[in-house]
Amino acid sequence: MSNTKLVASLAIACLMSLPALAGVRKQKPNPLSPEAETSVMLGSSKITVEYSAPSARGRKVEGGLVPYDKVWRAGADSATTLITDADITVGDLSLPKGMYTLYVAATESGWKLIVNKQTGQWGTIYKEDMDLGRTSMTLKPLSAPVETFKMSLDKVDNTSATLTLTWGTTAASVPVKLAH
């Protein structure tokens, strides 16, 4: 094969892999649960969460859309994806750099963030045997209900941030830190 054909073939292969590097959530757009993203730079490392943002539209959130005693997809549609280009800790879990799926196990008395190694699936496809682990979240009641689900990564300092899930009358948060 000539050098020109080899370079062209490699260029095409690289371009075809770009969607995989950007995340795996690209599905048909859903106007009722639009795609959303939050990211933070910790040092020179980027952490991103891609999710779909459902709205309550008159439905019960806590114990309803966020079911108690079941695993919830932490959003809507495609599974919520966390992408990190550095080793981090989320709560008390150690995550090597890479891509993960986030779920939530909510009860009336507390929420746990689930970090799962399976990626690219629809949000309702959950395989517990693929869990990296679960970590407790800090719950804070909100004075006014939030209509549309929101996730945010808020920088605390150059090596740490807080991941917060806000919906209904609850904000659930967990610390995110660069691993040392």
The 8 nearest C-alpha neighbors of each residue, nearest first, counted from 0:
[[1, 4, 5, 2, 3, 6, 8, 7],
 [2, 0, 4, 3, 5, 6, 7, 8],
 [1, 3, 5, 4, 6, 0, 7, 8],
 [2, 4, 6, 1, 5, 7, 0, 8],
 [5, 3, 7, 1, 6, 2, 8, 0],
 [4, 6, 2, 8, 7, 3, 9, 1],
 [7, 5, 9, 3, 8, 4, 10, 2],
 [6, 8, 4, 10, 5, 9, 3, 11],
 [9, 7, 5, 11, 10, 6, 4, 12],
 [8, 10, 12, 6, 11, 7, 13, 5],
 [9, 11, 7, 13, 8, 12, 6, 14],
 [12, 10, 14, 8, 13, 9, 15, 7],
 [11, 13, 9, 15, 10, 14, 8, 16],
 [14, 12, 10, 16, 11, 15, 9, 17],
 [15, 13, 11, 17, 16, 12, 10, 18],
 [14, 16, 12, 13, 17, 11, 18, 19],
 [15, 17, 13, 14, 19, 18, 12, 20],
 [18, 16, 20, 19, 14, 15, 21, 13],
 [19, 17, 21, 20, 16, 22, 15, 23],
 [20, 18, 17, 22, 16, 21, 23, 15],
 [19, 21, 17, 18, 22, 16, 23, 82],
 [22, 20, 18, 19, 17, 23, 82, 24],
 [23, 21, 19, 20, 24, 18, 80, 82],
 [22, 24, 119, 25, 19, 21, 18, 118],
 [23, 25, 77, 22, 26, 119, 78, 49],
 [26, 24, 23, 27, 22, 77, 28, 18],
 [25, 27, 24, 28, 77, 76, 29, 23],
 [26, 28, 29, 25, 76, 24, 30, 77],
 [29, 27, 26, 30, 33, 34, 25, 32],
 [28, 30, 32, 31, 33, 27, 34, 76],
 [31, 29, 33, 32, 28, 34, 53, 52],
 [30, 32, 29, 33, 53, 54, 52, 28],
 [33, 31, 53, 52, 29, 51, 30, 75],
 [34, 32, 30, 51, 52, 29, 31, 35],
 [33, 35, 51, 50, 52, 32, 36, 49],
 [36, 34, 50, 51, 49, 52, 33, 37],
 [37, 35, 49, 48, 50, 38, 47, 34],
 [36, 38, 48, 151, 47, 152, 49, 150],
 [39, 37, 47, 46, 152, 48, 36, 45],
 [38, 40, 46, 45, 152, 41, 154, 47],
 [39, 41, 45, 44, 42, 43, 46, 38],
 [42, 40, 158, 157, 44, 43, 45, 39],
 [41, 43, 157, 44, 40, 158, 45, 177],
 [42, 44, 41, 40, 45, 85, 157, 84],
 [45, 43, 41, 40, 42, 85, 84, 46],
 [44, 46, 40, 39, 84, 83, 41, 47],
 [45, 47, 83, 38, 39, 82, 40, 44],
 [48, 46, 38, 82, 81, 37, 83, 45],
 [47, 49, 81, 37, 80, 36, 38, 82],
 [50, 48, 36, 80, 79, 35, 47, 81],
 [51, 49, 79, 35, 34, 74, 36, 52],
 [50, 52, 34, 75, 74, 33, 32, 35],
 [51, 53, 32, 148, 33, 74, 34, 147],
 [54, 52, 32, 148, 147, 75, 74, 31],
 [55, 53, 147, 146, 56, 148, 52, 32],
 [54, 56, 58, 146, 57, 147, 60, 53],
 [57, 55, 54, 58, 146, 147, 59, 53],
 [58, 56, 55, 59, 54, 146, 60, 167],
 [57, 59, 55, 56, 60, 64, 63, 54],
 [58, 60, 63, 61, 64, 57, 55, 62],
 [61, 59, 64, 63, 167, 65, 62, 58],
 [62, 60, 65, 63, 59, 64, 66, 167],
 [61, 63, 66, 67, 65, 60, 64, 59],
 [64, 62, 66, 60, 59, 65, 61, 58],
 [63, 65, 60, 66, 59, 61, 62, 58],
 [66, 64, 63, 61, 62, 60, 71, 67],
 [67, 65, 62, 63, 64, 69, 68, 61],
 [66, 68, 106, 62, 105, 69, 107, 65],
 [67, 69, 106, 105, 66, 104, 70, 107],
 [70, 68, 67, 66, 104, 71, 105, 106],
 [69, 71, 104, 103, 102, 72, 68, 105],
 [72, 70, 103, 73, 102, 104, 65, 69],
 [71, 73, 102, 122, 74, 78, 123, 103],
 [74, 72, 102, 71, 103, 79, 101, 75],
 [73, 75, 51, 72, 52, 50, 53, 79],
 [76, 74, 51, 53, 77, 52, 32, 72],
 [75, 77, 122, 121, 51, 78, 74, 32],
 [78, 76, 121, 122, 24, 75, 79, 120],
 [122, 77, 79, 121, 120, 72, 80, 100],
 [78, 80, 50, 101, 100, 49, 73, 77],
 [79, 81, 100, 49, 48, 99, 101, 78],
 [80, 82, 48, 99, 47, 98, 100, 49],
 [83, 81, 98, 47, 46, 97, 48, 80],
 [84, 82, 46, 96, 97, 85, 45, 47],
 [83, 85, 96, 44, 45, 97, 46, 82],
 [86, 84, 96, 83, 44, 87, 95, 177],
 [85, 87, 95, 96, 178, 94, 177, 84],
 [88, 86, 177, 178, 94, 176, 93, 85],
 [87, 89, 93, 176, 92, 175, 94, 178],
 [90, 88, 175, 92, 174, 91, 87, 93],
 [89, 91, 174, 173, 92, 134, 88, 175],
 [90, 92, 89, 134, 88, 93, 135, 133],
 [93, 91, 89, 88, 90, 94, 132, 134],
 [94, 92, 88, 87, 89, 95, 91, 86],
 [95, 93, 87, 86, 88, 96, 92, 89],
 [96, 94, 86, 97, 87, 93, 85, 83],
 [97, 95, 86, 85, 84, 83, 94, 87],
 [96, 98, 83, 82, 95, 84, 99, 85],
 [97, 99, 82, 81, 83, 80, 118, 100],
 [100, 98, 81, 116, 80, 115, 118, 114],
 [99, 101, 80, 115, 79, 118, 114, 81],
 [102, 100, 114, 79, 113, 80, 115, 99],
 [101, 103, 72, 113, 73, 71, 112, 70],
 [104, 102, 112, 71, 113, 111, 70, 73],
 [103, 105, 70, 111, 110, 69, 71, 112],
 [106, 104, 110, 67, 103, 68, 109, 111],
 [105, 107, 67, 109, 108, 68, 110, 104],
 [106, 108, 109, 67, 105, 62, 110, 61],
 [107, 109, 106, 110, 105, 138, 67, 68],
 [110, 108, 106, 107, 105, 111, 138, 136],
 [111, 109, 105, 136, 104, 106, 135, 112],
 [110, 112, 135, 104, 134, 136, 103, 133],
 [111, 113, 103, 134, 133, 102, 135, 136],
 [114, 112, 133, 102, 103, 101, 132, 115],
 [115, 113, 101, 131, 132, 130, 100, 133],
 [114, 116, 130, 100, 131, 129, 117, 99],
 [115, 117, 99, 129, 130, 131, 118, 100],
 [118, 116, 115, 129, 100, 99, 119, 120],
 [119, 117, 120, 100, 99, 116, 98, 80],
 [118, 120, 23, 24, 121, 78, 117, 77],
 [121, 119, 118, 78, 122, 124, 77, 117],
 [120, 122, 77, 78, 123, 124, 76, 119],
 [78, 123, 121, 77, 72, 124, 76, 120],
 [122, 124, 121, 125, 72, 78, 71, 76],
 [125, 123, 122, 121, 120, 126, 78, 72],
 [124, 126, 123, 127, 122, 70, 72, 117],
 [127, 125, 128, 129, 124, 130, 117, 115],
 [126, 128, 129, 130, 125, 115, 131, 113],
 [127, 129, 126, 130, 131, 115, 125, 116],
 [128, 130, 127, 116, 115, 126, 117, 131],
 [131, 129, 115, 132, 127, 128, 114, 116],
 [130, 132, 115, 114, 116, 129, 133, 113],
 [131, 133, 130, 114, 113, 92, 134, 115],
 [134, 132, 113, 112, 111, 114, 135, 131],
 [133, 135, 111, 112, 90, 91, 136, 113],
 [136, 134, 111, 110, 112, 137, 133, 90],
 [135, 137, 173, 172, 111, 110, 171, 138],
 [136, 138, 172, 171, 173, 139, 135, 110],
 [139, 137, 171, 170, 136, 172, 169, 140],
 [138, 140, 170, 169, 141, 171, 137, 172],
 [141, 139, 169, 168, 170, 142, 138, 171],
 [140, 142, 168, 143, 169, 139, 144, 170],
 [141, 143, 140, 144, 168, 169, 145, 139],
 [142, 144, 141, 168, 145, 167, 140, 169],
 [145, 143, 168, 167, 146, 141, 142, 166],
 [144, 146, 167, 166, 147, 168, 143, 165],
 [147, 145, 55, 54, 167, 144, 166, 148],
 [148, 146, 54, 53, 145, 149, 166, 52],
 [149, 147, 166, 52, 53, 165, 54, 146],
 [150, 148, 165, 164, 147, 52, 166, 151],
 [149, 151, 164, 163, 165, 37, 148, 152],
 [152, 150, 163, 37, 162, 153, 149, 164],
 [151, 153, 162, 161, 38, 39, 37, 160],
 [154, 152, 161, 160, 151, 155, 162, 39],
 [153, 155, 160, 156, 159, 161, 152, 39],
 [154, 156, 160, 159, 153, 161, 157, 158],
 [157, 155, 159, 158, 154, 160, 41, 42],
 [156, 158, 41, 42, 159, 155, 154, 40],
 [159, 157, 41, 177, 156, 176, 42, 160],
 [160, 158, 176, 156, 155, 175, 157, 154],
 [161, 159, 154, 155, 175, 153, 174, 152],
 [160, 162, 174, 153, 152, 175, 173, 163],
 [161, 163, 152, 173, 172, 151, 174, 153],
 [164, 162, 172, 151, 171, 150, 161, 165],
 [165, 163, 150, 171, 170, 149, 172, 151],
 [164, 166, 170, 149, 148, 169, 163, 150],
 [167, 165, 148, 145, 169, 168, 147, 146],
 [166, 168, 144, 145, 60, 169, 146, 61],
 [167, 169, 144, 141, 140, 166, 143, 145],
 [170, 168, 140, 141, 167, 166, 139, 165],
 [169, 171, 165, 139, 164, 138, 140, 163],
 [172, 170, 138, 164, 137, 163, 136, 169],
 [173, 171, 163, 137, 136, 162, 164, 170],
 [172, 174, 136, 162, 90, 161, 137, 175],
 [175, 173, 161, 90, 89, 160, 162, 176],
 [176, 174, 89, 160, 161, 159, 88, 90],
 [177, 175, 159, 88, 87, 158, 178, 160],
 [176, 178, 87, 158, 86, 88, 159, 179],
 [177, 179, 87, 86, 88, 176, 93, 85],
 [178, 177, 87, 86, 176, 88, 158, 85]]
